[in-house]
Amino acid sequence: MWEKVQETVNFIQEKTNFIPEYGVILGSGLGGFTEDITIEYVLDYSAIPNFPVSTVQGHKGALVFGQIQGKKVVAMQGRFHYYEGYDMKQVTFPVRVMKSLGVQKLIVSNASGGVNPLYKVGDVVVITDHINMLPEHPLRGYNDERFGPRFVNMSAPYSLAMIDEAFALAKEWNIVLQKGIYLALQGPTFETLAEYKMVKAMGADCVGMSTVPEVIVARHMDMECFGISVITDIGDEANIDEVNHEEVLEAAKKAEPQVRNLIKNLIIRS
């Protein structure tokens, strides 16, 4: 793994000569954030050695390098999921690369189904914690100490300082934010009603198919993490029939301006 990461990093550095401070992983329907970046370089995943290729509608598949008011950023237009057939080391490989390029703070976004009765479609949720129910752990197997320790402290996977800053920005910009616990399941099927009830009973507020592996690997390398989720469907008896990928993308698109504004200003201020 270490050698593959270095090979990829060397390729990217030769192509860009760019040292990013912030990494952003853009979830379903949120790829428009790159319009807020003064773009300097774009590399398609297919051109990057050892990189997987995104296969999901709404995930473009490119690394975008640029600046937001002087802050250097690399953004992933499209992430990789376990359900696509990749193993967890492939899913999280870009996070390893980001760290080796210089990224210290990682911002992850996603679309999720809400089970908290206070949530509604289109709500923007700051992730305060997560529950990992994926069938493979990204740190399973040999641990290379050059990346991080064998056993990782996950008492605060999401940066409390960045969470506080996000709510301060939301108040300043009149953005309504929720907060909650995110639970990750394998997918690609949307949850059954019984599964939504299980997610709620386990203490989570929303459920999706990503994010958690990336955050685990980021924390393994001591990166500071911030997570945000757009509620694109509600998992209850009244709404479950309406859940499909097109509706998810549409709901995410409607929430995108708020998410973009929040992420942009969080990068500027943090």
N, C-alpha and C positions, 0 to 999 in steps of 0.2 A: 504493500500500500504506500509506504513512504516514498519508494522510488517512482511509482506512478504519479503521485502528487507532485513530486519535484519535476518530473518530465513535463507535466501539464503546466505547472507554474513557469518553468523556463520558456515554454512556447508562448504563453500569454505575455510574459515580460518582454520577449523579443518583438512581439507584435504591437505592444502598447506602451511600454516604458512608463507604466502607471502604477502608483502605489495607493490603493483605496483605503480609506479609514472606516467606511461603513459598507456593509453588505445588506442588500434587500432582496428577499425572495417573494416574488409577486404571485399570488394565488389566482384561482379561477376568476376571470373577468376583470382583473385589476392591473393588467399589463399597461394601461394608459399612463401609469406613473412616470414612465420614461419621458413623457412630454415635459415633465418638470425638471428634467436633467439637461444641462448644457452638455450634449453628447460629444465625446472625443473619439471613441472607438466602439465598434460593434463587432462581436465575434459570434457567428452561428455555432451552436453546439456541435453540429456535424463536422465543423472544421477543427475542433479542439481535440487533441489526443486524449484518449481515455474517458471522454465525456459521454454519458448516455444521451439519448435523443428523446425529447418529450413527444408523447403520442396522443395527448389529450386535447380535445377541442377547447380553445380558450387559453392555451399555453403555447406561445409563439416559438420559443426555443432559441434564445440568444442571450449572451452576456453583453450588457450595455455599460460602458465606462464613461464617466463624466463628472461634472461638478454641480452642486447646488449651493450657490452663494459661497463659493470657496471651499466647501466640504467635498472631499473626493469620495465618490460612490461607485460601487459596482452593483448592478441590479440584474437578477435572473428573471428574464421574461419566460416564465414557465419552469415548473419544478418537476421532479421525478417521484413516482409513487410505487409503493410495493406491489400494488395490484396490477401494474403494467408488466410485471414479470421480472423486475429488477430485484436484486437482493439489497439488504439494507446498507451494505458498504457502497453499492452503486448509487443508491438513493441519496446518501449523505456525502458522496465524494465531492460535490461542489463546495460544501462547507469547509472541508479540509483544504481545498484549493484557495478559497477566500482567505482563510486564516494565514496561509503561507504567503499570500500576496500582500498581507499587511492589515487586513480587516480586524478591528477590535470589537466592533459593535454590530450585531446581526439583528435585522428587523424582518420578521416573518409575517406573512398575511395568508389568509385562507377564507374559504366559504364554508359555512357549517350549518347543521340543522339545530334549531333551538328546542330545548326541553324546559327551560325556565319559563314559568307562566307569565313572567313580567316582560319577556322578549316578544318582539314582533318582527315580521319580515322587513329587512332593510336596516335593522339595528346594527350598530358598530360596537363590538365587544372587545375590550382590552383583556387579554388572557392573563390571569393572575397565577394560574397553576395548571397542571395537566395530569391526566391519568392515562398511562400507556397500556393499551389492550391489544397492541399489534403482536402478531405471532412470532416475530423475530426481533431480537434486540440489536441495535446497530453496533454495540460494543462487544458482542459475543465473539469469542475466539481470542487469538493471540493479541495481547496488548503491547503496542509499541510505545514505550515511555517517552519517545520524542514528541508524540502527540499529546499525551496526558497520562494521568495515573490509572491504575487498574480499577480502582473503586472511586466513583465520582460523587461528590456531595451534591444532592439535588434539593436541598432545603429551600433554595430560592432560584429556581430555573429561569425566572423572568425578573429582570432588573427592577428592584423596588424604586430606584431613583428615576428610571425611565418611565415607569408607570405613573409616578407622582407628576413628572413633567408633562406627560400626556394629558392628565386630567387638568393641570394648570392651563395648558394650551387650549383644551376643549372649552374651558370656562371663558378664556380670553376671546376665542373665535366663535363662541356660541354654538359649539358642536355638542350634540347629545351623545354621551358615551355610556355604555353599560360595562360591567366587569363580570368575569366569570371563569369557571374551570372548564377546560376543553378536554374531551375524551377522544382518543384516536382508535378507530377500528380499521380493519383491513380493507373493506370495500371489495370490488367496485359497486356492489349493490347498495342502494339506499337502505336504511334500517327498516325493519318491520316495526309495527306498532309495539310489539312486545319488547323489541330491542330498545326502542326509544324509552320505554318505561324502565328498562334495566339501567340505561344511561342515567336517567333521572334518579333512580333509587341508589345508584352508586355515588351520587353526590356531585355529578357534573351538570353544567348548564347548557352545554352544546357539544355536538359530536361531528367529527369529520374524519378524513382519510389521510392526513398528512401532518406536517409541522413538528410533531413530537420527536421523530428520529433526528431531524435537523437540529433541534434545540439540544437534545441529549449530546450529540457530537460536538456542537458548539461549546457547551459547558465542559465537555471533556478537555477542550483546548483553552478553557478559561476565557471564552468570549462572553461579552455582556449581551443579553438577549431581550428583545421586546416582541410580543406577539399580539396580533390584532385579527379579529374574525368578523366577517359579515354574515349575519343571520339571513340565509336565503330560503329557508323553509322552516315550518313549525311541525314538530313530530307529535301530533295528537290526533284524536279521532276525527276532528273536524277538517284537518288539513292534509293528512297523509296521502290522500288520493292524488293530490296536485303535484307531488314531488317528481321532478325530472330534471335532466341536466340543462335543458334549455331555460327552464324557469330559474334554475340556480344562477346561470350566467346573466340573465336579465336582472335579477335582484341585485347581484353583485355590481353590475354596471350602474344601476341607479345610486348605489351607495358610494361608488368610486370617487366622486368629487370630494366627499368628506374624508375618506380614507387617504386620498392623495394629499390633501391639505394638512392633515394631521401628521403623516409620515414626513412630508417635506419640512414642516416646522420643527418636528422633533429632531431631525438631523441638524437643522440650523442651530437649534438651541442647546442640544445635549452634547 
